[in-house]
Amino acid sequence: MVILAFRMRQQRDVDAWTAALGADAPVVEVPVMSRRWRRAAGWIEGGMASGTPEAAHGRVWCAYAPVRGVLADLGVTGTGDIVVVVADRSGRIRAMARGAPAPAAVGTIRAALAGC
């Protein structure tokens, strides 16, 4: 499962998803930033690491990419909400949810994780 975040304030929703799915859920958190921030990657990632529990460091991967392209590939139109994606080993998206973890969305994501 991949949780994509596009704004710093979205960490609350990322944390809520990881809590809702439990510590055993296979998750990678991916802050998605425009390529223009790549030159400041050390500073950005150092700041993020200082605010992230050490146990979570290995599951946070930063993406410096064309944000609009990432959104378009997912069929999402804006950066206002996080995107939670479950894909199978071939890369096929099995389930997707946006925003905070509502009960129905958590159930959908859990079912997709069980089927992968």
N, C-alpha and C positions, 0 to 999 in steps of 0.2 A: 504494500500500500504506500502511496506517495501522497503527501500533503503539500500542496503548493501554496505559498503565501506571497503576496505582492506588496504588502505594506507592513511597516514595523508594528503598528497597532493590532495587527491580525494574530499576533502570537497568542493572545487570549483564546482565540478559537482553535488554534493548533493544539494548545495545551488541553483544552476541553475535549477535543477529539481523542487525543492519546489517553486521557483519563477515562473517557467513556468506553474505549475499546480494551483497556487493560494493558498492563505492563508486558504481556506476552504477545501483543499484536505486532506483526512485522511492519514496521513503519520507517519511512525515510522522510524527513522534513526538508523541503527544498524552498528556501527563499529565492524568488525569481526577480532578478534585477536587470535593468538595461545594460547592454554591453559597455556603455559609456562609463559605468562604475568600475569596470575591470581594473583600471589603473590604481584604484584605491582598495583593491581586494584585501590586502593585508590589514589595513586599518579597519575596514568593515568587518571582516571575519574575526579579527581580534576583539572587537567590541561585542560581536554576537557571542563569541565564546565566553567572554567574561560574564555575560548574563544568562548563560545556559548551564544547567547542572552538568558536571563532568561526565556523568554516566550517559548523557545524551549526545556528547560530542561526536561519536562515531556514526550517528544517524542523521546528522545535519549536513547536507551537501548544498553549497551555494551554486546557483546557475546564473551566469552572466550571459543573457540571451536576448534576442528580439522579443520583448514581452508580448507585443501584438501577435507575433507568429505563434507563440506558445498558446495564447488564448484562442486564436483561430483554429489551431490543430485540435483543441478540445471542444470547439463549438461554444466557447464562452465569450461574452462581449465586453466584459469590464473587469477591473481589478478590485472592485469593492468587497468581494468575498473570497475566502480561501477556496481551494478546490481539492477535494479528496478523491483519489483515483485508485481503484483496484484493477490491476491488469494481470493477465495470466502470463505464463512463461514465454509465449509467442508475442507478447506485447498488446494483445487484444484487450481493450477496456471492458471489464466485466461489470463495473458499477462506478458511478460518479455521484458525488454530492457536493453542495456548495454551502458555505457559511457555517454557522454554529451547529453543533450536533443535535438535531431534533431526533426524537425517538424513532420515527419511521426511517430516517436517513441512516441512523446507527444500525438498525435492523437490516437494511439493504446492504450496507457495507460489510457487516458481520457475515451475512449469508454469502456474499461474493468471496470473502476471505476463506470461508469454509469450503467453497467449491474450487478453489485454486490449488 
